[in-house]
Amino acid sequence: MRLAMDAADRWVAGVLAAGVGIILLAILLVALFTRLPVSHLYVDASGARLLRQAGISAQTAPDWPGAYRVNAEASNAAFTSTAKLFLSSNKTVNLPRRDVLLWVYRG
């Protein structure tokens, strides 16, 4: 019974491990730079304050007390701690994700 790996086995294992690593890195890079289309979203009062400071209008949501509706075109991926909003006026705004109450994606 052969327990040790010879040079060819180590080479094949290294190539396979490198391939898996490259695939995972590519998935991470695509996820970092992908813009997800958003119809609109609802933010809390602190998020609305940040948006207004950036010159973006945040309308009071009549059907949700304490929430503000923002019309954005896209957002970054959902695994970061900040939400980067891309707006129709070619502006981008970074919000903490805790300020976003609801995402409404375009489908």
ROSE-4610 file (N, C-alpha, C; in Angstrom, 1 decimal, always signed):
// ROSE-4610
residu = [M/M/M/R/R/R/L/L/L/A/A/A/M/M/M/D/D/D/A/A/A/A/A/A/D/D/D/R/R/R/W/W/W/V/V/V/A/A/A/G/G/G/V/V/V/L/L/L/A/A/A/A/A/A/G/G/G/V/V/V/G/G/G/I/I/I/I/I/I/L/L/L/L/L/L/A/A/A/I/I/I/L/L/L/L/L/L/V/V/V/A/A/A/L/L/L/F/F/F/T/T/T/R/R/R/L/L/L/P/P/P/V/V/V/S/S/S/H/H/H/L/L/L/Y/Y/Y/V/V/V/D/D/D/A/A/A/S/S/S/G/G/G/A/A/A/R/R/R/L/L/L/L/L/L/R/R/R/Q/Q/Q/A/A/A/G/G/G/I/I/I/S/S/S/A/A/A/Q/Q/Q/T/T/T/A/A/A/P/P/P/D/D/D/W/W/W/P/P/P/G/G/G/A/A/A/Y/Y/Y/R/R/R/V/V/V/N/N/N/A/A/A/E/E/E/A/A/A/S/S/S/N/N/N/A/A/A/A/A/A/F/F/F/T/T/T/S/S/S/T/T/T/A/A/A/K/K/K/L/L/L/F/F/F/L/L/L/S/S/S/S/S/S/N/N/N/K/K/K/T/T/T/V/V/V/N/N/N/L/L/L/P/P/P/R/R/R/R/R/R/D/D/D/V/V/V/L/L/L/L/L/L/W/W/W/V/V/V/Y/Y/Y/R/R/R/G/G/G]
num = [1/1/1/2/2/2/3/3/3/4/4/4/5/5/5/6/6/6/7/7/7/8/8/8/9/9/9/10/10/10/11/11/11/12/12/12/13/13/13/14/14/14/15/15/15/16/16/16/17/17/17/18/18/18/19/19/19/20/20/20/21/21/21/22/22/22/23/23/23/24/24/24/25/25/25/26/26/26/27/27/27/28/28/28/29/29/29/30/30/30/31/31/31/32/32/32/33/33/33/34/34/34/35/35/35/36/36/36/37/37/37/38/38/38/39/39/39/40/40/40/41/41/41/42/42/42/43/43/43/44/44/44/45/45/45/46/46/46/47/47/47/48/48/48/49/49/49/50/50/50/51/51/51/52/52/52/53/53/53/54/54/54/55/55/55/56/56/56/57/57/57/58/58/58/59/59/59/60/60/60/61/61/61/62/62/62/63/63/63/64/64/64/65/65/65/66/66/66/67/67/67/68/68/68/69/69/69/70/70/70/71/71/71/72/72/72/73/73/73/74/74/74/75/75/75/76/76/76/77/77/77/78/78/78/79/79/79/80/80/80/81/81/81/82/82/82/83/83/83/84/84/84/85/85/85/86/86/86/87/87/87/88/88/88/89/89/89/90/90/90/91/91/91/92/92/92/93/93/93/94/94/94/95/95/95/96/96/96/97/97/97/98/98/98/99/99/99/100/100/100/101/101/101/102/102/102/103/103/103/104/104/104/105/105/105/106/106/106/107/107/107]
x = [+0.8/+0.0/+0.9/+0.6/+1.4/+0.7/+1.4/+0.9/+1.4/+2.6/+3.2/+2.8/+2.8/+2.5/+3.8/+3.8/+5.0/+4.9/+5.9/+6.0/+4.8/+4.4/+3.2/+1.9/+1.7/+0.5/+0.5/+1.6/+1.7/+1.4/+2.0/+1.8/+0.3/-0.4/-1.8/-2.6/-2.3/-3.1/-2.8/-1.6/-1.4/-2.1/-2.2/-2.9/-4.4/-4.9/-6.4/-6.7/-5.8/-6.0/-5.9/-4.9/-4.8/-6.0/-6.5/-7.7/-8.9/-9.1/-10.2/-10.1/-8.8/-8.6/-8.8/-8.5/-8.7/-10.2/-10.9/-12.4/-13.0/-12.7/-13.2/-12.9/-11.7/-11.2/-12.0/-12.2/-13.0/-14.5/-15.1/-16.4/-16.5/-15.5/-15.4/-15.3/-14.4/-14.2/-15.5/-16.1/-17.4/-18.4/-18.5/-19.5/-19.2/-18.0/-17.6/-17.9/-17.9/-18.1/-19.4/-20.3/-21.6/-22.6/-23.4/-24.4/-25.8/-26.5/-27.8/-28.9/-29.7/-30.8/-31.8/-32.1/-33.0/-34.1/-35.3/-36.5/-36.5/-36.5/-36.5/-36.1/-35.9/-35.6/-36.1/-36.3/-36.7/-35.6/-35.3/-34.3/-34.9/-34.2/-34.6/-34.2/-34.5/-34.2/-32.8/-31.9/-30.4/-30.0/-30.5/-30.2/-30.7/-31.9/-32.5/-31.7/-31.2/-30.4/-29.1/-28.4/-27.2/-27.5/-28.6/-29.0/-29.3/-29.9/-30.2/-29.0/-28.0/-26.7/-26.0/-26.2/-25.6/-26.4/-27.5/-28.3/-29.3/-29.7/-30.6/-31.9/-33.0/-34.3/-34.8/-35.2/-35.8/-37.2/-38.2/-39.6/-40.1/-40.9/-41.5/-42.5/-42.4/-43.2/-44.6/-45.7/-47.0/-47.5/-47.1/-47.6/-46.6/-45.5/-44.6/-44.0/-44.6/-44.1/-42.6/-41.9/-40.5/-39.6/-40.2/-39.4/-39.4/-38.4/-38.3/-38.0/-38.6/-38.4/-37.4/-36.5/-35.4/-35.5/-35.5/-35.4/-34.0/-33.5/-32.1/-32.1/-31.1/-31.0/-30.4/-29.3/-28.6/-27.9/-27.5/-26.7/-25.6/-24.7/-23.6/-24.1/-23.2/-23.6/-23.9/-24.6/-25.1/-24.2/-23.0/-22.2/-21.2/-21.3/-20.4/-21.2/-20.5/-21.2/-21.8/-21.4/-22.0/-22.7/-23.8/-24.6/-24.2/-23.7/-23.3/-24.5/-25.2/-26.3/-25.9/-26.3/-26.0/-27.4/-27.4/-28.6/-28.6/-29.8/-29.9/-29.2/-28.8/-28.1/-26.6/-26.2/-24.8/-24.0/-24.8/-24.2/-24.2/-23.2/-23.2/-23.1/-23.8/-23.9/-23.6/-22.8/-22.6/-23.4/-24.1/-25.0/-24.6/-24.6/-24.5/-25.7/-25.5/-26.6/-27.7/-27.3/-28.3/-29.3/-29.0/-30.0/-31.0/-30.7/-31.7/-32.7/-34.0/-35.0/-35.5/-35.7/-36.2/-35.6/-35.2/-34.8/-35.9/-36.2/-37.1/-36.3/-36.0/-35.2/-36.1/-35.5/-36.2/-36.0/-37.1/-37.0/-37.2]
y = [-1.2/+0.0/+1.2/+2.2/+3.4/+4.5/+5.1/+6.2/+7.5/+7.6/+8.9/+9.3/+10.6/+11.2/+11.3/+10.9/+11.2/+12.5/+12.9/+14.3/+14.6/+13.6/+13.8/+14.0/+13.3/+13.5/+14.8/+15.3/+16.6/+17.7/+17.5/+18.5/+18.6/+17.5/+17.4/+18.1/+17.7/+18.3/+19.8/+20.3/+21.7/+22.4/+21.8/+22.4/+22.5/+21.5/+21.5/+22.5/+22.6/+23.6/+25.0/+25.2/+26.6/+26.9/+25.9/+26.2/+26.5/+25.8/+26.1/+27.5/+27.9/+29.2/+30.3/+30.1/+31.1/+31.3/+30.2/+30.2/+31.0/+30.7/+31.5/+32.9/+33.3/+34.7/+35.4/+34.7/+35.3/+35.6/+34.7/+34.9/+36.1/+36.2/+37.3/+38.6/+38.7/+39.9/+40.3/+39.3/+39.6/+40.2/+39.6/+40.0/+41.4/+41.8/+43.1/+44.2/+43.9/+44.9/+44.8/+44.0/+43.8/+44.8/+45.5/+46.4/+45.7/+45.6/+45.0/+46.0/+45.8/+46.8/+46.9/+48.1/+48.4/+49.3/+48.9/+49.8/+51.0/+50.7/+51.7/+51.0/+51.7/+51.2/+52.1/+51.5/+52.3/+52.4/+53.6/+53.8/+54.4/+54.3/+54.9/+56.4/+57.1/+58.5/+58.9/+58.1/+58.4/+58.2/+57.2/+57.0/+58.2/+58.6/+59.7/+61.0/+61.2/+62.4/+62.3/+61.2/+61.0/+61.3/+60.8/+61.0/+62.5/+63.2/+64.6/+65.4/+65.0/+65.7/+65.6/+64.5/+64.3/+64.9/+65.5/+66.2/+65.3/+64.2/+63.2/+63.3/+63.3/+63.4/+62.1/+62.1/+60.9/+61.3/+60.7/+61.0/+60.2/+60.8/+60.1/+59.0/+57.8/+56.7/+56.8/+57.0/+57.2/+55.9/+54.8/+53.5/+52.9/+53.5/+53.0/+54.1/+54.3/+55.4/+55.2/+56.3/+56.3/+55.8/+55.5/+55.1/+56.2/+56.2/+57.1/+56.3/+56.7/+56.0/+56.7/+56.0/+56.5/+55.8/+56.5/+55.9/+55.8/+54.7/+54.4/+53.5/+53.5/+52.7/+51.3/+51.3/+50.1/+50.2/+49.0/+48.9/+47.9/+48.0/+47.0/+45.7/+44.7/+43.4/+43.5/+42.5/+42.6/+42.0/+41.7/+41.1/+42.1/+43.4/+44.4/+45.1/+45.8/+46.5/+47.8/+48.3/+49.6/+49.3/+50.0/+49.9/+51.1/+50.8/+51.9/+52.0/+53.1/+53.3/+54.1/+53.7/+54.4/+55.0/+56.3/+57.1/+57.6/+58.0/+58.4/+59.6/+60.4/+61.7/+61.5/+60.2/+59.8/+60.1/+60.1/+60.2/+58.9/+58.7/+57.5/+57.9/+57.2/+57.4/+56.1/+56.2/+55.1/+55.2/+54.2/+54.1/+52.9/+53.0/+51.8/+50.9/+49.6/+48.7/+48.7/+49.0/+49.0/+50.1/+51.1/+52.2/+51.8/+50.7/+50.3/+49.3/+49.7/+48.9/+47.8/+48.2/+47.2/+47.5/+46.5/+46.6/+46.1/+46.8/+46.4/+46.3/+45.1/+44.9/+44.9/+45.3/+45.2/+43.8/+43.3/+42.0/+41.7]
z = [+0.0/+0.0/+0.0/-0.9/-1.0/-0.3/+0.7/+1.5/+1.1/+0.7/+0.3/-1.1/-1.3/-2.7/-3.4/-4.6/-5.4/-6.1/-6.9/-7.5/-8.4/-9.2/-10.1/-9.3/-8.2/-7.4/-6.8/-6.3/-5.7/-6.7/-7.9/-9.0/-9.4/-9.6/-9.9/-8.8/-7.5/-6.4/-6.4/-6.6/-6.6/-7.7/-8.9/-10.1/-9.7/-9.2/-8.8/-7.7/-6.7/-5.6/-6.2/-7.1/-7.7/-8.5/-9.3/-10.1/-9.2/-8.1/-7.2/-6.6/-6.2/-5.7/-6.7/-7.9/-9.0/-9.2/-9.3/-9.5/-8.3/-7.1/-5.9/-6.0/-6.3/-6.4/-7.5/-8.7/-9.8/-9.3/-8.6/-8.1/-7.2/-6.3/-5.4/-6.1/-7.1/-7.9/-8.7/-9.3/-10.0/-9.0/-7.8/-6.9/-6.3/-6.2/-5.7/-6.7/-8.0/-9.0/-9.7/-9.3/-9.9/-9.3/-10.2/-9.8/-10.0/-8.9/-8.9/-9.2/-10.2/-10.5/-9.3/-8.9/-7.8/-8.3/-8.0/-8.3/-7.4/-6.1/-5.0/-3.7/-2.7/-1.4/-0.3/+0.8/+2.0/+3.0/+3.5/+4.5/+5.8/+6.9/+8.1/+8.1/+9.3/+9.3/+9.2/+9.7/+9.6/+8.2/+7.5/+6.1/+5.2/+5.5/+4.8/+5.0/+6.2/+6.5/+5.7/+5.6/+4.8/+3.3/+2.8/+1.4/+1.2/+2.1/+1.9/+1.9/+2.8/+2.8/+1.5/+0.8/-0.5/-1.6/-1.3/-2.4/-3.0/-2.4/-3.0/-2.2/-2.9/-2.2/-1.7/-0.5/+0.2/+0.6/+0.0/+0.3/+1.5/+2.3/+3.4/+2.8/+3.4/+2.9/+3.6/+2.9/+3.6/+4.2/+3.7/+4.2/+5.2/+5.6/+6.5/+7.4/+8.6/+9.5/+9.8/+9.7/+10.0/+8.9/+7.8/+6.6/+5.5/+4.7/+3.6/+2.3/+1.2/+0.0/-0.9/-1.5/-2.3/-3.6/-4.7/-6.0/-6.5/-6.5/-6.9/-8.2/-9.0/-10.1/-9.9/-9.0/-8.8/-7.4/-6.9/-5.7/-5.9/-5.0/-5.0/-4.4/-4.3/-3.8/-2.3/-1.8/-0.4/+0.7/+0.4/+1.4/+2.1/+1.7/+2.4/+3.5/+4.3/+5.4/+5.0/+3.8/+3.3/+2.0/+1.8/+0.6/-0.3/-1.5/-2.4/-3.4/-3.4/-4.2/-5.5/-6.6/-7.9/-8.3/-8.4/-8.7/-10.2/-10.7/-12.1/-12.4/-11.4/-11.6/-11.7/-11.9/-11.9/-10.6/-9.5/-8.2/-7.5/-6.6/-5.8/-4.4/-3.5/-2.1/-1.4/-0.3/+0.5/+1.8/+2.1/+3.3/+4.1/+5.5/+6.2/+6.0/+5.8/+5.5/+6.6/+7.8/+8.9/+8.7/+7.9/+7.6/+6.5/+5.8/+4.7/+5.3/+5.2/+5.8/+4.8/+3.5/+2.5/+1.1/+0.4/-1.0/-1.9/-2.9/-3.9/-5.3/-5.7/-6.9/-8.1/-9.2/-10.5/-11.0/-11.6/-12.1/-13.5]
